[in-house]
Amino acid sequence: MSFVLSPSPASAEQAVAHFAAKLAYETDVSDVHNDLEAGAPGLAVVDTRGLDAWEQGHLPGAIHLPTRQIPARATQEILAGVVVVTYCWGPGCNGSTKAALEFAKLGYQVKEMIGGYEYWVREGFPVRTPDGLRRRQGDDLTVVPTGATCDC
């Protein structure tokens, strides 16, 4: 008996639908970093954590909008028609999922940045702190030691 093959894998057509749908809801830190660096239009990256976490460090260019404040503040601070990318601490936290739901309820198109702030930092991307931009060395578990990306 195979643990991988039981239950049976989905058909190719079902797999296409599933993975296409998953990518419609999620993005990763590398893609967000590339878009922010390139100044890609039509995105609003939203840090959904509390003030202490925000001040510890956040993505350059991110907007601070804690999840509980989204219903009251989003339409005043986030332009209609942009795609909102939400992030929170990391994969062990569902704060960005809760925030994405709140934005979707308000009519925004939204994607969740998987890995969150944790993986942004682990990949060695810069964070903004009260002292300015800061970059930590990439974690060998997430970054190829030569500094190259995973090329996915």
C-alpha positions as CSV (number, residue, x, y, z in Angstrom):
1,M,0.0,0.0,0.0
2,S,1.3,3.5,-0.9
3,F,0.7,6.4,1.4
4,V,1.3,8.8,-1.5
5,L,-1.2,7.0,-3.9
6,S,-3.9,6.4,-1.3
7,P,-6.3,8.2,-1.9
8,S,-5.7,8.3,-5.6
9,P,-4.3,11.5,-7.1
10,A,-6.6,13.9,-8.8
11,S,-7.0,13.9,-12.6
12,A,-4.8,16.2,-14.5
13,E,-7.8,18.4,-15.2
14,Q,-8.7,18.6,-11.5
15,A,-5.0,19.4,-10.7
16,V,-5.0,22.2,-13.2
17,A,-8.1,23.7,-11.6
18,H,-6.8,23.3,-8.1
19,F,-3.4,24.7,-8.6
20,A,-4.6,27.6,-10.8
21,A,-7.1,28.5,-8.1
22,K,-4.4,28.3,-5.4
23,L,-2.2,30.7,-7.3
24,A,-5.1,33.1,-7.7
25,Y,-5.3,33.4,-3.8
26,E,-1.6,33.3,-2.9
27,T,1.7,34.8,-3.8
28,D,5.2,34.4,-2.2
29,V,7.7,36.7,-0.7
30,S,10.1,36.5,-3.7
31,D,7.3,37.6,-6.1
32,V,6.3,40.4,-3.8
33,H,9.9,41.5,-3.4
34,N,10.3,41.6,-7.2
35,D,7.2,43.6,-7.8
36,L,8.0,46.1,-5.0
37,E,11.6,46.5,-6.4
38,A,10.2,47.0,-9.9
39,G,7.5,49.4,-8.8
40,A,4.8,47.3,-10.3
41,P,1.6,49.3,-10.4
42,G,-1.8,48.2,-9.0
43,L,-0.6,46.6,-5.7
44,A,-1.1,47.5,-2.1
45,V,1.0,45.4,0.3
46,V,-0.6,45.5,3.7
47,D,1.0,44.5,7.0
48,T,-1.8,43.2,9.2
49,R,0.2,42.9,12.5
50,G,-0.1,45.1,15.5
51,L,1.9,48.3,16.1
52,D,4.7,46.7,18.1
53,A,5.4,44.2,15.4
54,W,5.2,46.9,12.7
55,E,7.8,49.0,14.5
56,Q,10.1,46.0,14.9
57,G,10.3,45.9,11.2
58,H,8.1,45.7,8.1
59,L,8.3,45.5,4.3
60,P,9.4,48.7,2.7
61,G,6.4,50.2,1.0
62,A,3.9,48.3,3.1
63,I,0.8,49.9,4.5
64,H,0.1,49.3,8.2
65,L,-3.5,48.2,8.7
66,P,-4.0,45.7,11.5
67,T,-6.7,43.1,10.7
68,R,-9.2,44.4,13.3
69,Q,-9.1,47.9,11.8
70,I,-9.6,46.9,8.1
71,P,-13.5,47.3,8.1
72,A,-13.2,50.8,9.4
73,R,-10.1,52.1,7.6
74,A,-9.5,50.2,4.4
75,T,-11.7,52.1,2.0
76,Q,-10.1,55.4,3.2
77,E,-6.5,54.1,2.9
78,I,-6.5,51.6,0.1
79,L,-7.4,52.7,-3.4
80,A,-10.3,50.9,-5.1
81,G,-9.2,48.7,-7.9
82,V,-5.8,47.7,-6.6
83,V,-4.9,44.2,-5.7
84,V,-4.2,43.9,-2.0
85,V,-1.5,41.6,-0.7
86,T,-1.8,40.8,2.9
87,Y,0.9,39.5,5.3
88,C,1.3,38.7,8.9
89,W,4.0,37.0,11.0
90,G,4.5,33.7,9.1
91,P,3.1,30.4,8.2
92,G,2.1,29.6,11.7
93,C,-0.2,32.5,11.9
94,N,-3.5,33.0,10.1
95,G,-3.7,36.8,10.5
96,S,-3.1,37.4,6.9
97,T,-5.9,35.0,6.0
98,K,-8.3,36.8,8.3
99,A,-7.2,40.1,6.8
100,A,-7.6,38.8,3.2
101,L,-11.2,37.8,4.1
102,E,-11.9,41.3,5.4
103,F,-10.6,42.9,2.3
104,A,-12.6,40.5,0.1
105,K,-15.7,41.3,2.0
106,L,-15.1,45.0,1.1
107,G,-14.9,44.1,-2.6
108,Y,-11.1,44.1,-3.0
109,Q,-9.2,41.6,-5.0
110,V,-6.7,40.1,-2.6
111,K,-3.8,37.7,-2.4
112,E,-2.1,36.4,0.7
113,M,1.7,36.4,0.9
114,I,2.6,32.9,2.1
115,G,5.5,32.7,4.5
116,G,4.7,36.2,5.8
117,Y,7.2,38.5,7.4
118,E,9.2,35.6,8.8
119,Y,10.1,34.3,5.3
120,W,10.7,37.8,4.0
121,V,13.4,38.2,6.7
122,R,14.6,34.6,6.2
123,E,15.2,35.2,2.5
124,G,17.4,38.3,3.4
125,F,15.1,40.9,2.0
126,P,15.3,44.4,3.5
127,V,12.9,45.5,6.3
128,R,12.2,49.1,7.4
129,T,12.8,49.7,11.1
130,P,12.8,53.0,13.1
131,D,16.5,53.2,12.4
132,G,16.0,52.8,8.6
133,L,16.4,49.9,6.2
134,R,18.0,46.7,7.6
135,R,18.8,43.4,6.0
136,R,19.6,40.2,7.8
137,Q,21.7,37.4,6.2
138,G,19.5,34.9,4.4
139,D,18.7,31.6,6.1
140,D,20.4,28.7,4.4
141,L,17.1,26.8,4.7
142,T,15.3,29.3,2.4
143,V,18.1,30.8,0.3
144,V,20.7,29.2,-1.9
145,P,24.0,30.0,-0.2
146,T,25.4,31.7,-3.3
147,G,22.7,34.3,-3.0
148,A,20.8,33.1,-6.0
149,T,17.1,32.5,-5.8
150,C,15.5,29.1,-6.0
151,D,14.6,29.9,-9.6
152,C,11.0,28.7,-9.2
